[in-house]
Structure formats: C-alpha cells, structure tokens
C-alpha cells in the first residue's frame, strides 16, 4: 500500500511526493524502495504488487524500475484501505486463487529485518493453515498515544506450533497518555502495525460478509483483471465505492482475527518526533543529512535541506528546519502538531503549489 | 564611494553584491540608488561621480542607468579610502580646478533628507570660503561602540554665519561602552559619519602634505583624466599605491580639520542590530519584507528571504533568518558578531562560491 498522501512531514512530503516516496531517513533509499527491497529478499518479483494513486504511477515506476506495470495497481480515487485491499484481493485471486499474501504499508520503518521476515514467513504458514485474518502486533516499548492498540486474549494459545499467535480481543483507538500507560503495563496490548497476512480465501470471505457492497464492486466480472479493461473497470468500482478503512470495515468486526506478537523494531514514522527518534544523530543530538551544513550551538534539531544549499544554523534547540525548492520551514519539534494547521492555512492563503 | 566589499550582512551581502548594491531596508531602492537620488535632488547629474571596484562596474551602471560611464571611477584594486579620494580629487580637478565637493559613502542611511541637504549646502558654502577639511559629525543619541567619534573644541566658534561648525580637537577610535557613555554625556563628541566636504584646492594640499607618495601617483600627468588612457594610468597608480584610509592618512593629521555638527538621523547600517533599529517592524517587532512569509510566535526577528519562497517560521525570538539563492542562515541577532567568523569558516571550508 503506497497510496498515502500525507503532508505530516510537510514541506518534505507534499501531495506530489508523499512520505513513501521520500528518503526520509537519509539512507539513500526511499521508504517505498526500502519496503520493496525488504520483501524482495524472500519473495520473487512477480509476487510483489504495489497499490498506489493514479497520480503516483510514474514516481512508483521511477523508484522501482524492476517492477512490471501490471503489478502496479492504480487507484483512480482515494477511498482509504478497504477498497485497496478488495482490489488487490480480487486481482491476486484472478492470478492465483489459492494465494496467501501480506498487506503492508510502504512507509514504515522496520529495524530488525531478519526478525521481520521470520514473522512474515511464520505468518504465511499460519494463514495457509487457518481461515483467519492475521495482523502483526508490535510489543510496545513506550506509552505511545499516536498508535492504535490491539488487545489479545492472553489465555488463548493457538497451538505450540504458533507461539506468539493470539486471538484478538479488541482493537482500540489511539488512547490518551494515562490509558496508554495502563495498556503498556498490562502486557495485553500491542501496537497495531497495519500489516496483515491472510489467504485470498479468508479475506474474500471477510469482504463478502462484512463489506458486501464494496466486495461486489471489485469482483472479477467478465474476467477483467490483467486485461486492457482493468483500468476502466477499476475506475467505475472506485467511483461507486465508499471511503472506508480495512480496520473499521473488517478487522474490528470479523470473528476470526488473530495477531502475531512481534518485536522487530517498528515505527510508522508518523511524526517528526518518531523520525527524530529513529534517525542517526550527531554528538549534539542533531539529525543532519546534508553535508553542506554548518552548525553552531545546535542541539537536538532535525535538519532536512538540499545538498546544494549552504545552511548555517546558530543557536537552535529542538527545532525542525526543512527547506525544499519553494518552501522553508523553521518550527520547534514540540509544535509539530501545529504543522497540520499551518498546511491548511498555506492551502487556503497561498494555493496548492506549496502543498 | 561605493567600493566596499563587506560581508557583514552575509549572506544578504556577498562579495559579488555588497551592501551598497542591496535594497537592505526593503524600500524598493538599493542604498546606492538612495544615496544617488538624495544628492541628485540638489546637484546636476554631471556633478555626481561614483567610485567603485572594477568588478562592480556593471552592477553600478545597471542600478544607475542615468549615469554616464565617464562618471563611474573604477578602482582596479582595493586600497581603502585615501587612494579613492586622491583619484576622485585629481579627476574632478582636471574637469573643474575650482570645484568644491562632497565625499560620501554610498551605503549609509539618512532619515531626514531635507536636513541633510541643508547641512550639505551650508558645508559647501563653508568649503568654498575656507581652505579647510570639513567632516560631518552626528549628534550621538546612544553610547554606540561601533562608531568612531570626533571631539570638538566647544569654545571655538568659527563665526556666527557658520553656527554648528567647530574645529576638530581629536578623532577617536571606537570606544568601549564605558568610554562611549562618557563621550555621550560630555557633549563634546560626535559620531564620525565619514562624509567630507572640501574644495579641490584644500584636499589637494592636504594630500600633498600628508600623503605625498599617494598624491604623486594620481597627479594628472600628461592630462590622462577623461581620456582613453585613464584606465591604464589608474591601474598603474593603484598597483603602486599603498592601502590607507583617508581618516588615518589625512584627517587625523591635518590641522585645518573642521566638523559640522548635525542631527539628521544617520546610521552607517553597519550591524544587523542597526538595520533592525531602522527598519519598519510589524506588531510583533518583526522586520519581514517578503509578503510570502507566514509567522507564528515570531518576535523581534529580521527575515530577509526571496519573495518566491514560502517561508514558515514558528517560535523564534530575536533571530536573523536570511535566505539567498545558495545560502540559508538562521542566527540569533545577539550572535551577529560571530557571523564574520562564520564567513571566514565558510570561505575556508566551502570555497568562495558562497561568499
């Protein structure tokens, strides 16, 4: 899933190049490329599909030159994750009705890749043997208020073969800090990573039961998938489809939902603070990726500026400094929640060219 | 005099376009243009001469399209102000041996223009009637440590016709704060504006007596001035000439030095603080010239950024934010003294392209 359009890291991320298409960690690879390469280590190229917005077709093909165009599923309208999953499910089923597959965001950070791939592999074995909807729960390391949580049935043990796999009791919305602390202490709550593993059969059934009107739109009538008619069919389906998330539409309703409890170092990189946390810092705690920066009395700052600009920063602590071709932002990290409002103001006052 | 190469307002001012060529106050006119237009109000165009560096010929002609090329005196090397005055003196003498003229920096701020022009006019009358070197002293309004001071002979009154004209007792270097306070209280000390008024005869004699070896180099041998041979002659003169200021070389030594005490609102705009002081501020005390800036919790900042960049600033107090085509500087105003060292570091580490 590489269709997000977030402007949370604005002006680094913009509508024309959202987060997944950015080398936000300064590693030399964008998050989409990192995600692709991670899965590519254990899956053949022909088994990897990217779902993204029609507007992001070219940037996707540019960033992943290996991927054949037929494996890039283009969403003509934004409809959240449930239609995305429905589209992918029916397309994959038309190629391989017995497929087991993973649904994963393309803009997350995975630190321990080996551990991640082990969880994925075990999850696929589980999905092959159970008509179940499996989600990956992340062992929380702090009382995050920015994540949804999954509560498990601690007593419930699937089988000795699937150690760490649990039946899901509830999905919860983002908690307040007090609640998050209770979650953390209880040992029953895991961060909802938004990564799912299931058989085409299991997710098809879940779509039929829980989102029948969405499912109908994407069913492979007249065998359109992987033909020249797919784009027109999908255009119609998305036009008629409502906006709904897979969590709300299926995961929170279905009975056969399981979680594999994992601990491979994960972040959705959803905030500047989390980006800061997971970035390499210099001796003064600064995250500076450009080599063309001179800093004096700079502490705990995130500096994202183009390499061809000489940037001289003096006397800033806990600031974000971002420069793009047409925007400069200087903002305390503590005020990052305000950036969303700033983006709205920019959209209103200045027009779309900066967003 | 428009030959300065200061990088005090770096990166706004650079070696390729120093302060005099910048619209540093955001008025729509550069300091050179303002200075030219100020004098143009009482002097015919043919009486105005610009002395500047050879490298600044084109920018000068671009900014002052009215001025004929023969009135732009080009210095092939930097030699401080004494050679500049010697060159101008001999060139002007070759055109009009009886001239009285004014020597003025091109990068200062004059607030009360009418009062300034009155002082200038009165000064020219004085210069025409006295073989004297007249300088303009500014009534100090605060104990500035960034200016040189002129001490007057308070008892000495030239004549009732020249009220406010005094004999100079001493020129002093930049004082420390304690001394500056004493200067201010005494009433005997005036800021040295670096603006001079004299007859060609008076300054010629002063050059002959105090800087004979400089004077000799610029004497109008073979009537070269205003001919095709002038440039080659000046190239030789500057090559052989030493680096020396008019203050040190003449004003501090000559006997016939006078000052006219003035109070027309003057600043040499030598620091970011003085620029801040003399700029128009918004309700939060910010000096922001770009209309494409959004500010949140911004106080007492100077923001100089290109109009085509959207600049979003949040939570800064007493900062300088300057952006140019290839440099971004964010620095507390209180650290402005460090900018000189930063410029030196930039020169060393990054090369000349940024300076």
Boltz contact constraints between the chains, C-beta under 6 A:
constraints:
  - contact:
      token1: [A, 309]
      token2: [B, 326]
      max_distance: 6.0
  - contact:
      token1: [A, 309]
      token2: [B, 328]
      max_distance: 6.0
  - contact:
      token1: [A, 310]
      token2: [B, 327]
      max_distance: 6.0
  - contact:
      token1: [A, 310]
      token2: [B, 350]
      max_distance: 6.0
  - contact:
      token1: [A, 310]
      token2: [B, 354]
      max_distance: 6.0
  - contact:
      token1: [A, 311]
      token2: [B, 328]
      max_distance: 6.0
  - contact:
      token1: [A, 312]
      token2: [B, 329]
      max_distance: 6.0
  - contact:
      token1: [A, 312]
      token2: [B, 342]
      max_distance: 6.0
  - contact:
      token1: [A, 313]
      token2: [B, 330]
      max_distance: 6.0
  - contact:
      token1: [A, 314]
      token2: [B, 331]
      max_distance: 6.0
  - contact:
      token1: [A, 314]
      token2: [B, 335]
      max_distance: 6.0
  - contact:
      token1: [A, 315]
      token2: [B, 332]
      max_distance: 6.0
  - contact:
      token1: [A, 315]
      token2: [B, 335]
      max_distance: 6.0
  - contact:
      token1: [A, 326]
      token2: [B, 309]
      max_distance: 6.0
  - contact:
      token1: [A, 327]
      token2: [B, 310]
      max_distance: 6.0
  - contact:
      token1: [A, 328]
      token2: [B, 309]
      max_distance: 6.0
  - contact:
      token1: [A, 328]
      token2: [B, 311]
      max_distance: 6.0
  - contact:
      token1: [A, 329]
      token2: [B, 312]
      max_distance: 6.0
  - contact:
      token1: [A, 330]
      token2: [B, 313]
      max_distance: 6.0
  - contact:
      token1: [A, 331]
      token2: [B, 314]
      max_distance: 6.0
  - contact:
      token1: [A, 332]
      token2: [B, 315]
      max_distance: 6.0
  - contact:
      token1: [A, 335]
      token2: [B, 314]
      max_distance: 6.0
  - contact:
      token1: [A, 342]
      token2: [B, 312]
      max_distance: 6.0
  - contact:
      token1: [A, 350]
      token2: [B, 310]
      max_distance: 6.0
  - contact:
      token1: [A, 354]
      token2: [B, 310]
      max_distance: 6.0
